[in-house]
């Protein structure tokens, strides 16, 4: 299955010396701004969202937080105002993070790493590293 998202940047972080590591991922979801036709989709539409997303992906499955960056810039973090289902994005985000972890981005650069993970998501490359 081809991903609907496009990765812009991935970075790995760790909370202090002993904190749990996580990936921060900036990505675009073009479906957020498409006109909604189904009633359930219209009910879940979030006003002001632009599909410029950021995710926090922890190691444990099911531990993914996703926010719209446009809404964050407006200081909107309230549930129902900037609420996105992490499980909807999790498979693609984890695939991108896995590819990123295997890519030698220090040697080859962040730009090539992002291209590599987008190629994985679109089926143009296997998640085997560089």
C-alpha positions in Angstrom: 0.0 0.0 0.0 1.4 3.4 -1.0 1.5 6.0 1.8 -0.7 9.1 1.7 1.8 11.2 3.6 5.0 12.9 2.6 7.9 13.1 5.1 9.6 16.5 5.4 12.0 15.8 8.3 12.8 13.1 10.8 14.9 13.5 14.0 15.7 11.1 16.8 15.6 12.5 20.4 16.1 11.2 23.9 14.7 12.6 27.1 17.8 13.1 29.1 20.4 10.4 29.9 17.9 7.7 30.8 14.7 8.9 29.2 12.8 7.1 26.5 13.9 7.9 23.0 11.4 9.0 20.3 11.3 10.2 16.7 10.0 13.7 15.8 8.6 13.7 12.3 7.4 16.6 10.2 5.1 15.5 7.4 2.3 16.5 5.0 -1.0 14.8 4.8 -2.8 16.2 1.7 -6.0 14.4 2.6 -6.6 16.9 5.5 -7.5 19.7 3.2 -9.5 17.7 0.6 -13.2 18.4 0.5 -15.1 15.9 2.7 -18.1 14.1 1.2 -18.9 11.4 3.7 -20.9 12.6 6.8 -18.5 10.9 9.2 -15.6 12.7 7.6 -17.4 16.0 7.8 -18.0 15.4 11.5 -14.3 14.8 12.1 -13.2 17.8 10.1 -11.0 20.2 12.1 -11.4 23.9 11.3 -8.1 25.6 10.4 -6.1 22.4 9.8 -3.8 22.6 6.8 -2.3 19.1 6.8 1.2 20.3 7.9 1.7 17.7 10.6 4.2 16.8 13.3 4.3 13.4 15.1 6.0 12.1 18.1 6.7 8.4 17.7 7.8 6.4 20.7 9.3 2.9 20.6 6.2 1.2 22.0 3.4 0.3 19.5 0.4 2.5 19.9 2.4 5.4 21.3 2.2 8.0 18.6 1.0 11.6 19.0 0.1 13.7 15.9 -0.6 17.5 15.7 -1.3 19.9 12.9 1.5 22.5 12.9 -0.7 25.3 11.7 -2.9 24.8 14.7 0.1 24.5 17.0 1.3 27.9 15.8 -2.1 29.2 16.9 -1.4 27.7 20.4 -4.2 25.1 19.8 -3.5 21.9 21.6 -7.0 21.2 23.0 -8.6 17.8 22.5 -11.1 18.0 19.6 -9.4 21.2 18.3 -6.0 19.6 17.3 -6.7 15.9 17.7 -5.4 13.4 15.2 -5.5 9.6 15.4 -2.0 8.4 15.8 -3.1 4.9 14.9 -4.2 6.2 11.4 -0.6 7.4 10.7 1.3 4.8 12.8 2.2 2.2 10.1 3.6 4.8 7.7 5.4 6.8 10.4 7.0 3.6 11.8 8.1 2.5 8.4 9.7 5.9 7.8 11.4 5.9 11.2 12.7 2.4 10.6 14.2 3.4 7.2 15.7 6.6 8.7 17.3 4.5 11.5 19.0 2.3 8.9 20.1 5.2 6.7 23.6 6.7 7.4 22.2 10.3 7.4 25.3 11.6 9.2 27.4 10.7 6.1 24.9 11.2 3.4 22.8 14.1 4.8 19.3 14.7 6.1 18.0 15.6 2.6 19.0 12.2 1.2 17.6 10.5 4.3 14.2 12.1 3.8 14.2 11.2 0.1 15.1 7.6 1.1 12.2 7.3 3.6 9.7 8.8 1.1 10.9 6.3 -1.5 10.2 3.5 1.0 6.7 4.9 1.6 6.0 5.1 -2.1 7.4 1.6 -2.8 10.4 2.9 -4.8 13.0 1.6 -2.3 13.3 -1.2 0.3 14.0 -0.3 4.0 17.5 -1.8 3.8 19.7 1.3 4.4 22.1 3.0 2.0 
